[in-house]
Amino acid sequence: MKKIYSIALMSVVVAFSGCTKESASNSKESTLSPKEAQAIAKEAYIYGLPMVLNYKTMYNYVIDEKSPEYKGDFNYMACDARVYTPEDKAIVTPNSDTPYCMGWLDLRAEPLVLSIPEIEKDRFYEVQLVDLFTHNYAYVSTIANGNVPGKYLLTGPDWKGKIPESIKEVIPSETQLVFSIIRTQLFNPDDLKNVKALQEAYTLEPLSSYLRRETPSSVPLPDFPQWKEGEQFTVSALMYMDFMLTLVKTPKEEQALMSRFARIGLGTEAKFDISSFSPQVQKAIKKGVKEGFAEIEAFLAKHSSDPLSSAKIFGTRAFLGKSAKENYKLDDFYILRAEAAHIGLYGNSGKEAIYPSYIVDNKGAPFDASKNNYTLTFKKGEFPPVTAFWSLTMYDGKTQLLIANPLNRYLLNSPMMDQFVVAEDGSLTLYIQNESPGKELEANWLPAPNEHFYAVLRLYGPEEEALEGKWVNPPLVKVSLDK
Protein backbone atom coordinates (compact mmCIF):
# COMPACT_ATOMS: atom_id res chain seq x y z
CA MET A 1 0.00 0.00 0.00
CA LYS A 2 1.22 3.49 -0.65
CA LYS A 3 0.20 6.70 1.04
CA ILE A 4 -1.00 9.52 -1.19
CA TYR A 5 -1.49 12.78 0.69
CA SER A 6 -4.41 12.05 3.02
CA ILE A 7 -6.59 15.07 3.75
CA ALA A 8 -7.04 15.70 7.48
CA LEU A 9 -10.55 15.96 8.90
CA MET A 10 -11.85 18.89 10.91
CA SER A 11 -14.15 18.68 13.90
CA VAL A 12 -16.67 21.22 12.60
CA VAL A 13 -19.60 19.56 10.86
CA VAL A 14 -20.14 20.78 7.30
CA ALA A 15 -22.89 19.38 5.10
CA PHE A 16 -22.15 17.82 1.71
CA SER A 17 -22.57 20.21 -1.20
CA GLY A 18 -25.61 19.47 -3.28
CA CYS A 19 -27.63 17.62 -0.62
CA THR A 20 -31.19 17.34 -1.92
CA LYS A 21 -33.15 16.01 1.03
CA GLU A 22 -36.76 17.10 0.91
CA SER A 23 -38.66 18.20 3.99
CA ALA A 24 -39.90 15.42 6.21
CA SER A 25 -43.40 16.89 6.12
CA ASN A 26 -43.59 16.18 2.40
CA SER A 27 -41.95 12.76 2.54
CA LYS A 28 -45.03 10.73 3.47
CA GLU A 29 -48.73 11.26 2.97
CA SER A 30 -51.60 9.66 4.79
CA THR A 31 -53.06 8.63 1.43
CA LEU A 32 -50.18 6.19 0.75
CA SER A 33 -51.70 2.79 0.06
CA PRO A 34 -49.91 -0.55 0.44
CA LYS A 35 -50.17 -1.08 -3.32
CA GLU A 36 -48.50 2.25 -4.06
CA ALA A 37 -45.84 1.67 -1.38
CA GLN A 38 -45.02 -1.69 -2.92
CA ALA A 39 -44.63 -0.20 -6.40
CA ILE A 40 -42.43 2.64 -5.15
CA ALA A 41 -40.23 0.28 -3.10
CA LYS A 42 -39.68 -1.92 -6.13
CA GLU A 43 -38.75 1.08 -8.26
CA ALA A 44 -36.49 2.52 -5.56
CA TYR A 45 -34.66 -0.78 -5.02
CA ILE A 46 -33.84 -1.08 -8.72
CA TYR A 47 -32.71 2.54 -8.81
CA GLY A 48 -30.70 2.36 -5.60
CA LEU A 49 -29.05 -1.09 -5.58
CA PRO A 50 -25.92 0.13 -7.44
CA MET A 51 -25.46 2.90 -4.90
CA VAL A 52 -25.93 0.39 -2.07
CA LEU A 53 -23.29 -1.99 -3.46
CA ASN A 54 -21.01 1.00 -4.03
CA TYR A 55 -21.51 1.91 -0.37
CA LYS A 56 -20.54 -1.63 0.63
CA THR A 57 -17.17 -1.18 -1.09
CA MET A 58 -16.66 2.28 0.37
CA TYR A 59 -17.47 1.10 3.89
CA ASN A 60 -15.17 -1.90 3.71
CA TYR A 61 -12.33 -0.03 2.02
CA VAL A 62 -12.16 3.30 3.87
CA ILE A 63 -14.62 3.40 6.79
CA ASP A 64 -14.37 0.14 8.73
CA GLU A 65 -10.77 -0.12 9.92
CA LYS A 66 -11.46 -3.64 11.20
CA SER A 67 -12.58 -4.89 7.80
CA PRO A 68 -10.18 -7.39 6.15
CA GLU A 69 -10.72 -5.34 2.99
CA TYR A 70 -9.69 -2.03 4.60
CA LYS A 71 -7.41 0.05 2.34
CA GLY A 72 -6.93 3.29 4.28
CA ASP A 73 -8.43 6.77 4.49
CA PHE A 74 -9.99 8.76 1.69
CA ASN A 75 -7.28 9.95 -0.71
CA TYR A 76 -5.15 7.01 0.35
CA MET A 77 -4.33 4.75 -2.57
CA ALA A 78 -3.70 1.05 -1.90
CA CYS A 79 -1.53 -0.66 -4.52
CA ASP A 80 -0.96 -4.40 -4.41
CA ALA A 81 1.47 -6.10 -6.75
CA ARG A 82 -0.54 -9.30 -6.66
CA VAL A 83 -3.65 -10.75 -8.23
CA TYR A 84 -7.02 -11.32 -6.58
CA THR A 85 -7.69 -14.65 -4.83
CA PRO A 86 -10.74 -16.28 -3.18
CA GLU A 87 -9.84 -14.36 0.00
CA ASP A 88 -10.85 -11.08 -1.66
CA LYS A 89 -14.56 -10.77 -1.00
CA ALA A 90 -15.58 -7.10 -1.15
CA ILE A 91 -16.16 -7.05 -4.92
CA VAL A 92 -18.12 -9.73 -6.77
CA THR A 93 -16.81 -11.16 -10.06
CA PRO A 94 -13.32 -9.70 -9.47
CA ASN A 95 -10.67 -9.54 -12.16
CA SER A 96 -7.47 -11.47 -11.42
CA ASP A 97 -5.49 -10.45 -14.53
CA THR A 98 -4.38 -6.99 -13.53
CA PRO A 99 -3.00 -6.07 -10.10
CA TYR A 100 -4.92 -3.16 -8.67
CA CYS A 101 -4.40 0.21 -7.13
CA MET A 102 -7.64 1.29 -5.45
CA GLY A 103 -8.74 4.33 -3.58
CA TRP A 104 -11.76 6.38 -2.63
CA LEU A 105 -11.22 10.03 -3.49
CA ASP A 106 -12.73 13.02 -1.71
CA LEU A 107 -12.92 16.00 -4.08
CA ARG A 108 -14.89 18.35 -1.83
CA ALA A 109 -12.02 20.44 -0.48
CA GLU A 110 -9.99 20.62 -3.70
CA PRO A 111 -9.13 18.74 -6.89
CA LEU A 112 -6.50 16.02 -7.13
CA VAL A 113 -3.72 15.74 -9.70
CA LEU A 114 -3.30 12.28 -11.21
CA SER A 115 0.11 11.60 -12.78
CA ILE A 116 0.67 8.74 -15.24
CA PRO A 117 4.25 7.56 -15.88
CA GLU A 118 5.76 6.24 -19.12
CA ILE A 119 4.40 2.72 -19.74
CA GLU A 120 5.70 0.12 -22.19
CA LYS A 121 3.92 0.04 -25.53
CA ASP A 122 2.66 -3.54 -25.14
CA ARG A 123 1.38 -3.28 -21.56
CA PHE A 124 -2.29 -2.51 -20.89
CA TYR A 125 -3.15 -0.11 -18.08
CA GLU A 126 -6.20 1.90 -17.16
CA VAL A 127 -7.47 4.31 -14.56
CA GLN A 128 -11.21 3.82 -14.17
CA LEU A 129 -13.13 6.60 -12.42
CA VAL A 130 -16.51 5.69 -10.93
CA ASP A 131 -18.99 8.09 -9.31
CA LEU A 132 -21.39 7.33 -6.46
CA PHE A 133 -24.09 6.25 -8.90
CA THR A 134 -21.58 3.64 -10.29
CA HIS A 135 -21.29 5.40 -13.66
CA ASN A 136 -17.90 4.98 -15.34
CA TYR A 137 -17.64 8.70 -15.89
CA ALA A 138 -14.08 8.79 -17.26
CA TYR A 139 -10.95 6.81 -18.13
CA VAL A 140 -7.26 7.48 -18.43
CA SER A 141 -5.92 4.39 -20.16
CA THR A 142 -4.09 2.63 -22.96
CA ILE A 143 -7.32 2.62 -24.96
CA ALA A 144 -8.41 6.19 -24.20
CA ASN A 145 -5.06 8.01 -24.14
CA GLY A 146 -2.28 5.69 -25.23
CA ASN A 147 0.72 4.72 -23.13
CA VAL A 148 2.05 8.23 -22.77
CA PRO A 149 2.84 10.11 -19.56
CA GLY A 150 0.59 12.94 -18.46
CA LYS A 151 -1.05 14.84 -15.61
CA TYR A 152 -4.83 14.97 -15.17
CA LEU A 153 -6.89 17.17 -12.86
CA LEU A 154 -9.73 15.34 -11.11
CA THR A 155 -12.40 17.78 -9.94
CA GLY A 156 -15.75 17.67 -8.17
CA PRO A 157 -18.94 18.99 -9.78
CA ASP A 158 -18.72 22.52 -8.34
CA TRP A 159 -15.03 23.33 -8.72
CA LYS A 160 -14.06 26.46 -10.59
CA GLY A 161 -10.45 27.52 -10.60
CA LYS A 162 -7.36 28.19 -12.63
CA ILE A 163 -5.99 25.17 -14.46
CA PRO A 164 -2.19 24.74 -14.29
CA GLU A 165 -0.47 24.72 -17.68
CA SER A 166 1.07 21.32 -16.98
CA ILE A 167 -2.36 19.67 -16.82
CA LYS A 168 -3.17 17.59 -19.88
CA GLU A 169 -6.91 17.27 -19.20
CA VAL A 170 -9.50 18.28 -16.58
CA ILE A 171 -11.84 15.42 -15.59
CA PRO A 172 -14.92 16.56 -13.62
CA SER A 173 -17.12 14.17 -11.63
CA GLU A 174 -20.87 14.32 -11.05
CA THR A 175 -20.30 13.41 -7.39
CA GLN A 176 -17.87 14.67 -4.76
CA LEU A 177 -16.74 11.18 -3.72
CA VAL A 178 -15.21 8.97 -6.39
CA PHE A 179 -13.88 5.43 -6.57
CA SER A 180 -10.65 5.03 -8.53
CA ILE A 181 -9.36 1.71 -9.87
CA ILE A 182 -5.98 1.45 -11.58
CA ARG A 183 -5.36 -1.79 -13.46
CA THR A 184 -1.92 -2.74 -14.72
CA GLN A 185 -1.47 -5.82 -16.88
CA LEU A 186 0.61 -8.65 -15.43
CA PHE A 187 2.33 -10.75 -18.10
CA ASN A 188 3.46 -13.60 -15.84
CA PRO A 189 4.53 -14.20 -12.19
CA ASP A 190 8.05 -12.96 -12.92
CA ASP A 191 6.55 -9.65 -14.09
CA LEU A 192 5.28 -8.66 -10.63
CA LYS A 193 8.34 -6.52 -9.90
CA ASN A 194 7.70 -4.48 -13.04
CA VAL A 195 4.05 -4.01 -12.16
CA LYS A 196 5.03 -2.88 -8.67
CA ALA A 197 7.41 -0.29 -10.10
CA LEU A 198 4.63 1.14 -12.25
CA GLN A 199 2.23 1.19 -9.33
CA GLU A 200 4.73 3.22 -7.35
CA ALA A 201 5.02 5.64 -10.26
CA TYR A 202 1.28 6.43 -10.38
CA THR A 203 0.76 9.45 -8.13
CA LEU A 204 -2.26 11.31 -6.83
CA GLU A 205 -1.75 14.67 -5.15
CA PRO A 206 -3.98 17.49 -3.87
CA LEU A 207 -3.82 20.51 -6.18
CA SER A 208 -2.53 22.76 -3.38
CA SER A 209 0.37 20.40 -2.71
CA TYR A 210 1.08 20.11 -6.44
CA LEU A 211 1.26 23.91 -6.68
CA ARG A 212 3.07 24.19 -3.32
CA ARG A 213 0.35 26.42 -1.93
CA GLU A 214 -1.51 26.55 1.38
CA THR A 215 -3.87 23.61 1.89
CA PRO A 216 -7.55 24.68 1.95
CA SER A 217 -9.75 23.84 4.92
CA SER A 218 -10.81 20.22 4.70
CA VAL A 219 -14.40 19.07 5.01
CA PRO A 220 -15.34 16.48 7.64
CA LEU A 221 -17.09 13.30 6.65
CA PRO A 222 -20.61 12.38 7.80
CA ASP A 223 -21.53 9.53 10.12
CA PHE A 224 -21.52 6.41 7.98
CA PRO A 225 -24.08 3.69 8.84
CA GLN A 226 -22.56 0.34 9.74
CA TRP A 227 -22.58 -2.09 6.84
CA LYS A 228 -24.12 -5.51 7.47
CA GLU A 229 -23.47 -8.09 4.78
CA GLY A 230 -26.64 -9.53 3.28
CA GLU A 231 -28.76 -6.43 3.88
CA GLN A 232 -28.31 -5.42 0.24
CA PHE A 233 -30.92 -8.11 -0.52
CA THR A 234 -33.43 -6.97 2.09
CA VAL A 235 -35.50 -3.90 2.87
CA SER A 236 -32.47 -2.56 4.79
CA ALA A 237 -30.97 -1.73 1.39
CA LEU A 238 -33.30 1.29 1.34
CA MET A 239 -31.60 2.61 4.49
CA TYR A 240 -28.21 2.59 2.74
CA MET A 241 -29.75 4.11 -0.37
CA ASP A 242 -31.29 6.86 1.74
CA PHE A 243 -27.86 7.67 3.17
CA MET A 244 -26.21 7.69 -0.26
CA LEU A 245 -28.81 10.19 -1.48
CA THR A 246 -27.38 12.67 1.05
CA LEU A 247 -24.02 12.53 -0.74
CA VAL A 248 -25.21 13.34 -4.26
CA LYS A 249 -26.99 16.08 -6.13
CA THR A 250 -30.02 14.64 -7.86
CA PRO A 251 -30.07 15.49 -11.59
CA LYS A 252 -32.92 17.72 -12.69
CA GLU A 253 -34.46 14.97 -14.79
CA GLU A 254 -34.79 12.77 -11.68
CA GLN A 255 -36.41 15.28 -9.33
CA ALA A 256 -39.90 13.91 -9.96
CA LEU A 257 -38.61 10.42 -9.21
CA MET A 258 -37.11 11.63 -5.93
CA SER A 259 -40.47 13.12 -4.97
CA ARG A 260 -42.04 9.74 -5.60
CA PHE A 261 -39.40 7.98 -3.48
CA ALA A 262 -40.04 10.49 -0.68
CA ARG A 263 -43.53 8.98 -0.36
CA ILE A 264 -41.91 5.99 1.40
CA GLY A 265 -39.44 8.11 3.37
CA LEU A 266 -36.46 8.14 1.00
CA GLY A 267 -34.57 11.37 0.42
CA THR A 268 -36.25 13.30 3.24
CA GLU A 269 -34.74 15.20 6.13
CA ALA A 270 -35.51 12.29 8.44
CA LYS A 271 -33.66 9.00 8.03
CA PHE A 272 -35.53 6.16 6.35
CA ASP A 273 -37.42 4.26 9.05
CA ILE A 274 -39.70 1.47 7.92
CA SER A 275 -41.15 1.16 11.43
CA SER A 276 -42.82 4.57 11.00
CA PHE A 277 -45.34 3.00 8.61
CA SER A 278 -48.37 0.87 9.36
CA PRO A 279 -47.83 -2.91 9.41
CA GLN A 280 -49.63 -3.19 6.08
CA VAL A 281 -47.39 -0.62 4.40
CA GLN A 282 -44.27 -2.15 5.97
CA LYS A 283 -45.22 -5.50 4.49
CA ALA A 284 -45.84 -3.87 1.12
CA ILE A 285 -42.44 -2.12 1.11
CA LYS A 286 -40.67 -5.37 1.93
CA LYS A 287 -42.56 -7.13 -0.84
CA GLY A 288 -41.64 -4.33 -3.26
CA VAL A 289 -37.94 -4.79 -2.48
CA LYS A 290 -38.22 -8.52 -3.18
CA GLU A 291 -39.98 -7.79 -6.45
CA GLY A 292 -37.26 -5.33 -7.38
CA PHE A 293 -34.54 -7.91 -6.88
CA ALA A 294 -36.58 -10.51 -8.77
CA GLU A 295 -36.94 -8.13 -11.70
CA ILE A 296 -33.18 -7.56 -11.79
CA GLU A 297 -32.63 -11.33 -11.80
CA ALA A 298 -35.23 -11.80 -14.54
CA PHE A 299 -33.64 -9.09 -16.68
CA LEU A 300 -30.28 -10.79 -16.23
CA ALA A 301 -31.65 -14.19 -17.22
CA LYS A 302 -33.36 -12.75 -20.28
CA HIS A 303 -30.21 -11.10 -21.60
CA SER A 304 -27.47 -13.38 -20.21
CA SER A 305 -26.93 -15.06 -23.59
CA ASP A 306 -26.13 -11.74 -25.26
CA PRO A 307 -22.32 -11.72 -25.72
CA LEU A 308 -22.40 -7.93 -25.97
CA SER A 309 -24.48 -7.39 -22.84
CA SER A 310 -21.60 -5.90 -20.84
CA ALA A 311 -20.93 -3.35 -23.58
CA LYS A 312 -24.51 -2.14 -23.17
CA ILE A 313 -24.80 -1.86 -19.37
CA PHE A 314 -21.55 -0.18 -18.23
CA GLY A 315 -20.68 3.41 -19.03
CA THR A 316 -21.44 7.06 -18.43
CA ARG A 317 -24.87 8.37 -17.48
CA ALA A 318 -25.41 9.62 -21.04
CA PHE A 319 -24.31 6.30 -22.55
CA LEU A 320 -26.65 4.28 -20.34
CA GLY A 321 -29.60 6.47 -21.26
CA LYS A 322 -28.87 5.98 -24.94
CA SER A 323 -28.30 2.24 -24.55
CA ALA A 324 -31.57 1.76 -22.66
CA LYS A 325 -33.54 3.31 -25.51
CA GLU A 326 -31.63 1.82 -28.44
CA ASN A 327 -30.91 -1.67 -27.13
CA TYR A 328 -33.79 -2.40 -24.77
CA LYS A 329 -36.58 0.05 -25.76
CA LEU A 330 -36.70 1.36 -22.19
CA ASP A 331 -37.50 4.88 -21.02
CA ASP A 332 -34.82 4.82 -18.32
CA PHE A 333 -31.58 2.93 -17.64
CA TYR A 334 -31.98 2.00 -13.97
CA ILE A 335 -32.47 -1.73 -14.53
CA LEU A 336 -29.33 -1.77 -16.72
CA ARG A 337 -27.32 -0.07 -14.00
CA ALA A 338 -28.70 -2.45 -11.38
CA GLU A 339 -27.88 -5.53 -13.42
CA ALA A 340 -24.35 -4.26 -14.03
CA ALA A 341 -23.76 -3.68 -10.31
CA HIS A 342 -25.29 -7.01 -9.34
CA ILE A 343 -23.28 -9.23 -11.69
CA GLY A 344 -20.05 -7.27 -12.02
CA LEU A 345 -19.68 -4.14 -9.92
CA TYR A 346 -17.13 -1.77 -11.52
CA GLY A 347 -17.18 -3.54 -14.86
CA ASN A 348 -15.53 -1.62 -17.68
CA SER A 349 -17.20 0.38 -20.42
CA GLY A 350 -17.30 -1.38 -23.78
CA LYS A 351 -14.41 0.36 -25.48
CA GLU A 352 -12.13 -0.60 -22.60
CA ALA A 353 -13.31 -4.18 -22.17
CA ILE A 354 -16.27 -6.44 -22.82
CA TYR A 355 -17.33 -9.50 -20.85
CA PRO A 356 -19.09 -12.31 -22.73
CA SER A 357 -20.35 -14.45 -19.86
CA TYR A 358 -21.23 -18.09 -19.34
CA ILE A 359 -23.99 -18.02 -16.72
CA VAL A 360 -26.56 -20.59 -17.86
CA ASP A 361 -26.57 -23.27 -20.55
CA ASN A 362 -28.73 -23.29 -23.69
CA LYS A 363 -31.64 -24.64 -21.64
CA GLY A 364 -31.40 -21.89 -19.05
CA ALA A 365 -29.89 -24.11 -16.35
CA PRO A 366 -26.81 -23.04 -14.33
CA PHE A 367 -23.54 -24.69 -15.29
CA ASP A 368 -22.86 -27.48 -12.81
CA ALA A 369 -19.43 -29.11 -12.52
CA SER A 370 -20.74 -31.72 -10.07
CA LYS A 371 -22.66 -33.31 -12.94
CA ASN A 372 -20.74 -32.33 -16.07
CA ASN A 373 -17.39 -31.41 -17.54
CA TYR A 374 -17.27 -28.62 -20.11
CA THR A 375 -14.99 -27.58 -22.94
CA LEU A 376 -14.52 -24.29 -24.74
CA THR A 377 -12.76 -24.36 -28.11
CA PHE A 378 -11.28 -21.50 -30.11
CA LYS A 379 -10.77 -22.51 -33.72
CA LYS A 380 -7.59 -21.45 -35.52
CA GLY A 381 -7.82 -17.78 -36.43
CA GLU A 382 -10.90 -17.25 -34.25
CA PHE A 383 -9.31 -16.21 -30.97
CA PRO A 384 -10.88 -13.19 -29.23
CA PRO A 385 -10.04 -10.06 -31.30
CA VAL A 386 -8.32 -7.63 -28.94
CA THR A 387 -5.69 -4.92 -29.00
CA ALA A 388 -4.58 -5.85 -25.48
CA PHE A 389 -5.36 -9.36 -24.15
CA TRP A 390 -8.18 -11.78 -23.26
CA SER A 391 -8.86 -14.04 -20.27
CA LEU A 392 -11.41 -16.59 -19.02
CA THR A 393 -12.11 -16.49 -15.26
CA MET A 394 -14.03 -18.97 -13.08
CA TYR A 395 -16.51 -17.93 -10.33
CA ASP A 396 -18.55 -19.71 -7.70
CA GLY A 397 -22.22 -19.66 -8.69
CA LYS A 398 -23.38 -18.73 -5.17
CA THR A 399 -20.77 -16.33 -3.82
CA GLN A 400 -19.73 -14.81 -7.19
CA LEU A 401 -16.13 -15.02 -5.96
CA LEU A 402 -13.01 -16.79 -7.20
CA ILE A 403 -12.66 -20.54 -6.57
CA ALA A 404 -10.04 -22.10 -4.30
CA ASN A 405 -8.38 -25.01 -6.11
CA PRO A 406 -5.21 -27.16 -5.96
CA LEU A 407 -3.46 -25.17 -8.70
CA ASN A 408 -4.35 -21.73 -7.28
CA ARG A 409 -5.42 -21.04 -10.87
CA TYR A 410 -8.38 -18.74 -11.28
CA LEU A 411 -8.17 -17.96 -14.98
CA LEU A 412 -6.65 -18.81 -18.34
CA ASN A 413 -5.54 -15.99 -20.61
CA SER A 414 -3.75 -15.07 -23.82
CA PRO A 415 -0.38 -14.38 -22.14
CA MET A 416 -0.38 -18.14 -21.37
CA MET A 417 -0.51 -19.13 -25.06
CA ASP A 418 3.02 -20.54 -25.00
CA GLN A 419 1.97 -22.91 -22.20
CA PHE A 420 -1.26 -24.20 -23.74
CA VAL A 421 -1.58 -27.50 -25.59
CA VAL A 422 -2.73 -26.52 -29.09
CA ALA A 423 -4.25 -29.11 -31.44
CA GLU A 424 -2.66 -30.01 -34.77
CA ASP A 425 -5.35 -28.02 -36.60
CA GLY A 426 -4.38 -24.89 -34.65
CA SER A 427 -7.43 -24.88 -32.37
CA LEU A 428 -7.28 -24.44 -28.61
CA THR A 429 -9.58 -26.38 -26.27
CA LEU A 430 -9.93 -25.28 -22.65
CA TYR A 431 -11.21 -27.76 -20.06
CA ILE A 432 -13.66 -26.37 -17.50
CA GLN A 433 -14.26 -29.04 -14.87
CA ASN A 434 -13.82 -29.99 -11.24
CA GLU A 435 -11.10 -32.62 -11.69
CA SER A 436 -7.93 -32.47 -13.75
CA PRO A 437 -8.22 -33.64 -17.39
CA GLY A 438 -4.84 -35.32 -16.92
CA LYS A 439 -1.27 -34.08 -16.71
CA GLU A 440 -0.86 -33.81 -20.47
CA LEU A 441 -3.83 -31.37 -20.69
CA GLU A 442 -3.56 -29.68 -17.30
CA ALA A 443 -2.14 -26.50 -18.82
CA ASN A 444 -5.55 -26.03 -20.48
CA TRP A 445 -7.55 -26.73 -17.30
CA LEU A 446 -9.63 -24.08 -15.57
CA PRO A 447 -10.68 -25.64 -12.23
CA ALA A 448 -14.39 -25.42 -11.41
CA PRO A 449 -16.15 -25.98 -8.07
CA ASN A 450 -18.02 -29.21 -7.48
CA GLU A 451 -21.29 -27.30 -7.83
CA HIS A 452 -22.80 -24.44 -9.83
CA PHE A 453 -20.41 -21.97 -11.44
CA TYR A 454 -20.23 -19.27 -14.04
CA ALA A 455 -17.34 -17.97 -16.10
CA VAL A 456 -16.50 -14.63 -17.68
CA LEU A 457 -14.49 -14.10 -20.85
CA ARG A 458 -12.81 -10.69 -20.71
CA LEU A 459 -11.65 -8.90 -23.85
CA TYR A 460 -9.39 -5.94 -23.03
CA GLY A 461 -9.25 -3.46 -25.87
CA PRO A 462 -11.91 -5.26 -27.94
CA GLU A 463 -11.66 -4.67 -31.67
CA GLU A 464 -14.62 -3.48 -33.72
CA GLU A 465 -15.60 -6.97 -34.87
CA ALA A 466 -16.11 -7.90 -31.21
CA LEU A 467 -17.95 -4.68 -30.36
CA GLU A 468 -20.21 -5.04 -33.39
CA GLY A 469 -20.98 -8.70 -32.73
CA LYS A 470 -19.25 -10.00 -35.85
CA TRP A 471 -17.06 -12.16 -33.61
CA VAL A 472 -19.07 -14.32 -31.21
CA ASN A 473 -17.58 -16.17 -28.25
CA PRO A 474 -17.75 -19.98 -28.60
CA PRO A 475 -20.11 -21.93 -26.31
CA LEU A 476 -19.30 -24.09 -23.33
CA VAL A 477 -19.91 -27.64 -24.52
CA LYS A 478 -21.23 -30.08 -21.92
CA VAL A 479 -19.56 -33.44 -21.42
CA SER A 480 -21.62 -35.62 -19.06
CA LEU A 481 -19.89 -37.42 -16.21
CA ASP A 482 -20.39 -41.13 -15.68
CA LYS A 483 -21.48 -41.40 -12.04
Beta strands, then each sheet from edge to edge (+ up, - down):
strand 1: 78-79
strand 2: 100-106
strand 3: 112-116
strand 4: 125-130
strand 5: 136-141
strand 6: 150-155
strand 7: 169-172
strand 8: 177-184
strand 9: 203-206
strand 10: 353-354
strand 11: 357-358
strand 12: 367-368
strand 13: 372-378
strand 14: 386-396
strand 15: 411-413
strand 16: 428-433
strand 17: 445-447
strand 18: 452-462
strand 19: 477-480
sheet 1: 1+ 2- 8+ 4- 5+
sheet 2: 7+ 6+ 3- 9+
sheet 3: 10+ 18- 11+
sheet 4: 10+ 18- 12+
sheet 5: 10+ 18- 14+ 15-
sheet 6: 17+ 16+ 13- 19+
end
